[in-house]
Amino acid sequence: MDPIKAVFWDFGGVITTSPFDSFNLYEEKHNLEKDFIRRVNSTNPDSNAWAKLERNEIDLGQFNDLFFKESSDLGNPIPGIDVISLLQGQLRPEMIQALKVIKGNLIQACLTGLKESLDRLMKFEDIFFSEDFLETRPLLEALTSKTGAVLLIDEVDKSDEEFEALLLEILSEFNYTAFML
C-alpha cells in the first residue's frame, strides 16, 4: 500500500463530538423519541427550516419559528433555537493531538458544511470529476498523486448522505480504500 500523503476530516463528529449525540441527549431529557430532531431535519430536506438556514434564506429568528412549526407538525414542538444550541459539540482531545502529530508531514483539510456546495456542483454532473473543473488544491493533488494515498476520517453515522456518496465515488474512482472509525 502506498504511504498516506493527505488527511481530510469532517469537523463535527471527528474533531468534535457529533451534534447527533447532543440531539439524542436533548431528546432523552425531553422524553422525545430517539432521532426525532434528525427526522424533522430530514422531512422535506430541500425546503425545510434547516435547508433554508444553510442557504441563508432565513435568519435565526425565522429558523426558530419554522423549526417549531415543523416539529409541532410531527408531534413534538421544539424551538429551533434549542436545536442551534446543540450544534457546538465537545472537542475530542485525542483528535486534536493526532492533527498536531501529522502537522507539517501530510496535506490536511477540514471538510464541513458541504451540502450546499455539493448541490451546486451536482448541476455540472460528470464535469465535476474532471481536472478542468477542480483547482489543484490539496484534495485534487492527493487524488492524482502517483506515489501517495488519501486518508479520509469521517464519523460512522452519515450526517450528510450526499457528501458520503461523493466521497465513496471518489474513493472508487481513484481506487482507494475507505476505513470508517
C-alpha positions in Angstrom: 0.0 0.0 0.0 1.2 3.5 -0.9 2.1 5.8 2.1 -0.6 8.2 3.2 0.1 11.7 1.8 -3.1 13.5 2.9 -5.7 13.6 5.7 -9.2 15.0 5.2 -11.7 15.1 8.0 -15.2 16.3 8.9 -15.3 18.7 11.8 -18.5 17.6 13.5 -18.2 14.0 14.7 -14.5 13.8 14.3 -12.8 16.9 15.8 -15.8 17.5 18.0 -18.5 15.1 19.2 -21.3 14.6 16.8 -24.3 17.0 17.0 -26.3 13.8 16.8 -25.1 12.9 20.3 -26.3 16.2 21.6 -29.6 15.8 19.7 -30.1 12.4 21.4 -29.4 13.7 24.9 -31.9 16.6 24.3 -34.5 14.1 23.1 -33.9 11.8 26.1 -34.1 14.8 28.6 -37.4 15.9 27.0 -38.9 12.4 26.6 -38.9 12.5 22.9 -38.3 9.6 20.6 -34.7 9.0 19.7 -33.6 10.7 16.5 -36.8 12.9 16.4 -34.7 16.0 15.6 -33.0 14.2 12.8 -36.4 13.2 11.5 -37.5 16.8 11.5 -34.3 17.8 9.6 -34.8 15.1 7.0 -38.5 15.8 6.3 -38.7 17.9 3.2 -34.9 18.2 3.2 -34.8 20.7 0.3 -37.3 23.2 1.7 -37.4 22.8 5.5 -36.1 25.2 8.1 -32.7 23.5 8.2 -32.2 23.7 4.4 -33.3 27.4 4.3 -30.9 28.3 7.2 -28.0 26.6 5.4 -28.7 28.6 2.3 -29.0 31.8 4.3 -32.6 32.3 3.2 -33.8 32.8 6.7 -32.3 34.3 9.9 -32.1 32.6 13.3 -35.4 34.1 14.4 -37.2 32.7 11.3 -35.5 29.4 11.8 -36.7 29.2 15.4 -40.3 29.7 14.3 -40.2 27.5 11.3 -38.5 24.6 13.1 -41.0 24.9 15.9 -43.8 24.6 13.3 -42.2 21.7 11.5 -41.5 19.8 14.8 -45.0 20.6 16.0 -46.5 19.2 12.8 -44.6 15.9 13.5 -45.9 15.8 17.1 -43.3 17.4 19.3 -42.8 21.2 19.4 -39.2 22.2 19.7 -37.9 25.7 19.4 -35.4 26.0 16.6 -33.0 27.9 18.9 -32.8 24.8 21.1 -31.5 22.8 18.1 -29.0 25.5 17.3 -27.6 25.4 20.8 -26.9 21.7 20.4 -24.6 22.1 17.4 -21.4 23.0 19.1 -20.2 19.6 20.4 -17.2 19.0 22.6 -13.6 18.9 21.3 -12.1 15.5 21.2 -8.5 15.9 22.6 -7.2 12.7 21.0 -8.1 14.1 17.6 -6.5 17.4 18.3 -3.4 15.6 19.3 -3.5 13.4 16.2 -3.6 16.5 14.0 -0.7 18.1 15.8 1.3 14.9 15.2 0.7 15.0 11.4 1.1 18.8 11.1 3.8 19.6 8.5 4.1 15.9 7.4 0.8 15.4 5.5 -1.6 17.5 3.4 -4.5 18.4 5.6 -8.0 19.7 5.1 -11.2 20.0 7.1 -14.4 19.2 5.2 -17.5 20.8 6.6 -20.8 22.4 5.6 -20.5 21.0 2.1 -24.2 20.1 1.3 -24.9 23.5 -0.4 -21.6 23.3 -2.3 -22.3 19.8 -3.4 -25.8 20.7 -4.5 -24.3 23.4 -6.8 -21.6 21.1 -8.1 -24.0 18.3 -9.0 -25.6 20.7 -11.6 -22.4 20.1 -13.5 -22.8 16.3 -13.4 -19.7 14.5 -14.8 -17.6 17.6 -15.3 -17.2 17.7 -11.5 -14.8 14.8 -11.7 -12.6 16.4 -14.4 -9.3 18.2 -13.9 -10.8 21.1 -15.8 -13.3 21.7 -13.1 -11.2 21.2 -9.9 -8.5 23.5 -9.0 -5.2 21.9 -7.9 -5.7 22.1 -4.2 -4.8 19.5 -1.5 -7.7 17.2 -2.4 -7.0 17.0 -6.1 -3.2 16.9 -5.6 -3.6 13.9 -3.3 -6.1 12.1 -5.5 -3.9 12.5 -8.6 -0.6 11.7 -6.9 1.3 8.7 -8.3 3.1 8.0 -5.1 0.6 8.6 -2.3 -2.8 7.9 -0.8 -5.6 9.8 0.9 -6.7 9.1 4.5 -10.3 10.2 5.0 -11.5 10.5 8.5 -15.3 10.6 9.0 -17.8 9.5 11.5 -19.7 6.3 11.0 -23.2 7.8 11.1 -23.7 9.6 7.8 -24.9 13.0 8.6 -24.7 14.2 5.0 -25.5 11.2 2.8 -24.9 13.2 -0.4 -21.3 14.0 0.6 -20.7 10.5 1.8 -21.8 9.3 -1.7 -19.4 11.7 -3.3 -16.5 10.5 -1.2 -17.3 6.9 -1.9 -17.4 7.7 -5.6 -14.0 9.4 -5.4 -12.6 6.5 -3.4 -13.8 4.0 -6.0 -12.8 6.2 -9.0 -9.3 6.6 -7.7 -9.0 3.0 -6.3 -8.6 4.0 -2.6 -9.8 2.0 0.4 -12.2 3.6 3.0 -11.7 2.9 6.6 -14.5 4.2 8.9 -13.9 4.9 12.5 
